[in-house]
Amino acid sequence: MMYSVHVYNAHMSSVQPERRQASGELFPTDEPIPASQMIGRAQDVSQVAAALENGTNLVMAGPRRTGKTSVCEAALTRVRARGLYVAAVDLFAIADDAELAEALVKAVLNNRPALRKLLPKARRFGRQALSAAQGAAVMKMKGQLGDAVELALTPGLAAENPQRALAQALELPQHAALADGRRCVVFFDEFQEVAGERRPYGDSDALTKRMRAVFQRSTQVSYLFAGSLEHVMRDLFAPQDRALSGFGSFYALRPIAAEDWRAGLRERFAADDCEIAPDALNSVVRLGELHPRVTMLIAQQTHLLSVLLNRRTIDHALVLQGYDSAYHGDSALLDQLVEKIRASHRQGLKIARRVAVGGTLTEGMHRGDADRALKKLQDAGLIERIGRGEYRILNPLLRRRLVEQRSL
């Protein structure tokens, strides 16, 4: 049986539905997921947190929207609760080296509770707005932590000499850790941006050499690097001629097991007093193919339909409609991914469509072209190798789009 929202509209004319929990809150898809709502990641969070707490540096690389940032942020929350200092910066949202320096300094200084209120006031109204006691606290802080403090207090100061500002910012976590007797964890999200084509922080080799020189002296700081372009992250941390070679162990997130998905999704539906039938639950997991965002999106859209239809029972038919809603709702994103495939290599789209349907990859094509196209698609995080000569599209909704386009 397929349901229609038109039934809901007719029903609503006479009955006012009770207030329901928001589908996007129960099944978040487009932002890091709070630790309380994560499914099947407890062991990852525990291991990452333990490694950082014990002075191990980690590198986490993988496609976007597969849970890296959620796990990292949950691990940071855990080590913060155990008394460690935490500083996180997202390089994807930072324009240049001056902005990076300022963001890192503010992230480190925010670990001191008194400064979380003092810094915004000083930046907005100037040093003259501080009381005598606050001014004395700033001077004392500068004596303990160095001139990097001024980067947080004075807007625009970092831009006057970005390289010097960034050098001061990179050294600040160690100074803060020593001054306060606490290990500090620094998290660089989307770290592949240091090697981006637009060179936002200048020459990547020069920058990573400066980073390595500071990082290896920062004995009281643990570093966590995450990136969504795995081949770039490996190129930054693996080759022996790279400045960051060997600085940090690569950590791979475990696939979320089907049983964990079933248990977690059942709990999420139950939080809104919804009962999902076993076959419906299996359908969500099967259609999502264990992909974190897609599985969550199908559950989200299925729940939204239950709200529109004022239903508390989730059956197989409703899940199929939720899957279709997820697919059509992601059309803009899927079209962008298809264009990314098309731009990756002149044979990229042909190869991707063959991967999608399980066809012969090299038919009517030079083997070298096929291999180069496959590598480009792997580097972009769009496909993965599952065996000799075998690949799969990572995003099941993208695979459906490629299959449908191929049949036109």
N, C-alpha and C positions, 0 to 999 in steps of 0.2 A: 504493500500500500504506500502511495506517495501522498504527502500532505501538502496543502497549499496555504499560503498566508492569507488568501482570500477568505478561507474558513475562519481564520482568526479575526479578520475585519468584521465579518458578520456577527461573530460571537461577541465582539467587544461592544456592539451597539446596545446590548442589554446587560452585560456583566463587566464590572470593573475588575481586572486581574489584580492579584496581590503582588506586592513589591518583590522583585527577584534580585538576586545578586548579579552584578554585571558580568557578562560573558568574558570581556577583556581582562577583568580582574581575576577571575577564576582560572582563565587559560591565557596568560600573557604571551605575546609572540614577538613583539617588536622592540623590546627593551630587555636589559638583563633581568633575570627572574630572581626575586628575593629567595633567600635560603629556605624560608618556610614553605615556598611553593615549588621548589625544585623536585624533580622526579628522577630517582635512580642515580643521583650524583653524590651521595653521602660519602662513599669511599674516596672519590676523587677529591672532594673538599678536605676530608681528613688528611689525606696524604700530602696534598699541596701545602696545607697549613703546617703540618709537622715538619716538612722539609724547610720551609721558610723560617720557622721558629728556631730550627737547629742550624741556621747559617748556610743552607744550600740555595744556590741560585738556579732558577728554572726558566726554561723556554717552552712556551706552548704555542704550537702553530696548527692551523687548520682553517677550513672555510668559514665564512661568516655565518652567524645564526645557528651555530652548532653547540653553543653553550660555554665557550671559552671564558668570556667576560663574566658570565653568571658564576661559574666555578671560582674564578679568581677573586671576585668581589666577596663571595661567601667565605673564602679562605682568609681574606683580609679582615673581614668582620670577626672571624674566630680568633685570629692572632691579636687583634686589637683588644678583644675581651680578656686576653691573657696578659695584657699590660704592654704589648709592643707598640711602638709608633708605626704609623702607616701613612704613606704618601702615594697617591695615584694620579697619573696624568694620562690623558687620551690624546695621542699624537695626531689622530685623525681630525680632531677639533681644534688643533693649534696651528696658527698660520706660519710662524717663523721662529728663529732661535731666541729672539728677545721674549716673545710670548711664552715659549717653553720655559725659559729661565724664571720668569715671573710666576708661572703656574706651579712649577716645582717648589719654589721657595714658599709660596702661600700654602701649598699642601703639607709641607714639612712643619711650618710654624703653627698650623691649625691643630697640631697635636697638643699644644699648650693651651688649656682651656681659657685662660685669661686673654690670650691673644686673639681668639676667635671673635671676640667682641671689639677689641682694641684696634685691630688692623683695618676693618672696614671704616671705622670712624676716622682714623688717621688718613686713609686714602681719599675719603670723600671731602673732609673739611680741612685737611692739612694738619701739620704738627701742632700748630697753635691751638687747635681744638682740644688737645689732650690736657688733662690736669697735671699738676706738678708731680703727683705720684705716678701717673701713667707715663709721663716723660722720663722719669727716673727709671721706670721699669724697662722702657725702650733702650735707654743707654746701657743698662745692665745686660740686657739681652744681646746688644751689639758686642759688648765685651766678651760674652760667652760664645757667641755664634759667628761673629765676624760681620763684614760689610754686606753680606748677602741679605741681611735683614732689611737694609734700605730698599732693596728691589721690591719688597712687599709693601713698604710704607709709602713709596714715592712713585705714582703712576708715570710711565714713560721713561723712567731712569734706565731700565734695561736696554731700551732702544738706542741709547747714546753710545753704548759699546757692547753690542750683543754677544760677542765672543767672550769678553771678560765676564759679563753677567752670567752666561751659561756655565763658565768654569766655576764661578762662585756658587751657583745653584747646585751643581753636581757635587760639590764638596760639603754642602750644608747637611745632608742626612747624617754623615759621620760625625760632624761637629755636634749636632743635636743629640745623637745617640750617646756620645761620650759625656756631654754636659749633664744629661739627665739620667745616665746609667740605664738606658733602655735600648734594646736592639730595635733598629728601624727597618721596615720593609718598604721598598720602593717598587711600585708597579707601573710599568710602561705598557699601555695598551696600544694596539696597532703600531707596533714598533717598526714594521717594515717601511713606514713613512720616512725614516731617516735615509733610506735609499731610493726614495721616490724620484720620478723623472723630473719633477719641478724643483728638486733640490731645496726644500723649504728651510733646511738648516745648514746650507752650504755643502761643501764637498763631504760626501758620506765617509770616505776613508779617513779624512782628517778628523771628522767628528768622532767616529768610533775609536780612533787612536786616543783622543782626549778622554773619552769615556772610559776606556780600558785602564788608562793610567790612573784615573780617579777611583774607579771601581775596585781595582785590586788593592788599593791602599785603605779602602773603607771596610775594615775588618768587622765593624759592628753593624753592617748593613747587609740585608739580603735583597736580591733583585729578582723580580718576576717580569719576564718579557712575554707578551702575547702578540700574535700577528695572524692576519687572515690570508696572507699569501705565503703558503708554506715554502715554496721554492726560494723566495726572497729571504725568508727567515733562516733557512738552511744555508743559504749563501753567505749570510752575515755571521753565522755562528759555527759553521762546520769547517770550511777550508782552512788549512794551516797558515795561509798567507793573509788571512783576515785578522784584524785587530782583536775581534771578540771571539776568535777561535777557541773553543773549549770552555768559554766562560758561561757556565750554566748547563745543566742537564736537560735534554729534551724530555718533555712529559706529554704523553698522548692520552687524551680522554678516552675512557672506555665507552663502547657502545652501550646505550641504555637497553637493558634486557627487556624482552617482551613482557615477562612477568612483572617487572618493575613498572612498566608503562600501564599495564592493566590495573595494578594495585593503586598507583598514583592517580590515574584518571578516574577510577571508581570513587576514590576519596574526594576528588575535586567536584564531581557531579553530586556526591552526597552532601557536600557543603551547602548546596542549594536545594536540598531535599529531593534530588532527582535520583531515580533508580534506573540504571542502565543495564539492559539485558545482556547476558554473557555473549550471545552472538553479535550484538551491536558493539560491545566492547572489543571483541576480537576484530571486528571490521575496522574500527578506528585505528587499531595497531597495525593491521595488515595494510590498509590504504596509506598510512603514514610511513610505512617501511622503516620504522625506528628513527626516522629523521626528526631531530628535536623540534624544529620550528613547524614543519608540515604536520606532524602528528598533533601538536598542540593547536594548530590552526584548524584542523578538521574538528577536533573536540570543541573548540571555541564556537565555530559556526554551527555545529550541531546543537550546542546549548542555546545559542541565539535563536535558532528555529523553535526550540522548545519554549522559549520565552514568548516569542511571537504567537505561537499556537496555544499558549497557556497550558502546557503539558508538563508533567513531572516524570513521565515514563519515556525513556529513550530506547527506541527499538532500531532494528537494522535499517528499515526504510528511511528513518529520520537521519541516520548516519550517512546514508548515500546522498541525501539532499545536502547534508552538511559538507560532504566532500565536494560536491559540485559547487556549492557556494564558496568554498575555500579556493577552488580552482579559478572560478570566474572573478572572484575578488582580487586574486593575485595577478590578473591579466597584465597590468602595467609592468609589474616586476618581471614576469615571464618574458614579455616582449623585450625588455632591456637585456635579459640574459641571452635571448636569441641573437640580438644584435651584437652582444659581446662575443658570442660564438662565431658569428659571421666575420667579425673584425679580427679574430685571433689568427686565422689562417685562411687562405683561399679555398682550402678543402675542409675547413672546420665544420661548417654546417652540414655538409654531406656526411662526414665521419660521425658527427654527433647524432644525426638521424639514424645512421646504421647501428650505432651503439644502442640507441633507444629501442629499436625493434629486434635487436639481436642478430642483425644481418652480417654478411661477410664484409669485413672492414676495408679490404684492399681491392675489391672487385673493380676492374677497369681503372685502376689508379696506380701510379708509381708508388712502390713500397716506401721510398724515402719521404714522399709527400704525406702518406698516411701516418708514418711514425712522427713526423714533425707536427702534424695537426693534433695527434693524440697527446703529445707532450705539452703543446700549448693549452689544450683543454684541461689536462691534469694540473698544470701550473696555475691556471685560473680557478682551480677548485670546483670545476664543473663535472668532472668524471673521476672515477678511481679505478685502479686496476684490481681485479678480483682473482686473476689467474693468468696463466700464459696465454697471451692473445685475447684475453677476456676483460671487458670493462663494463662499467655501469654508470648511468647518470645518477649523480648524488641526490638531486632534488626530484622526487617522484612526480610533482606537478609539472616540472619542466619536461620530464620524459613524456608525459601525456601531451604537452603542447607540441613537442617534436614529432611524436607519432601522428597526431592529428594533421599537422602541416604536411607531413610526408605523404599522407593519403589523399591530399587535395588534388 
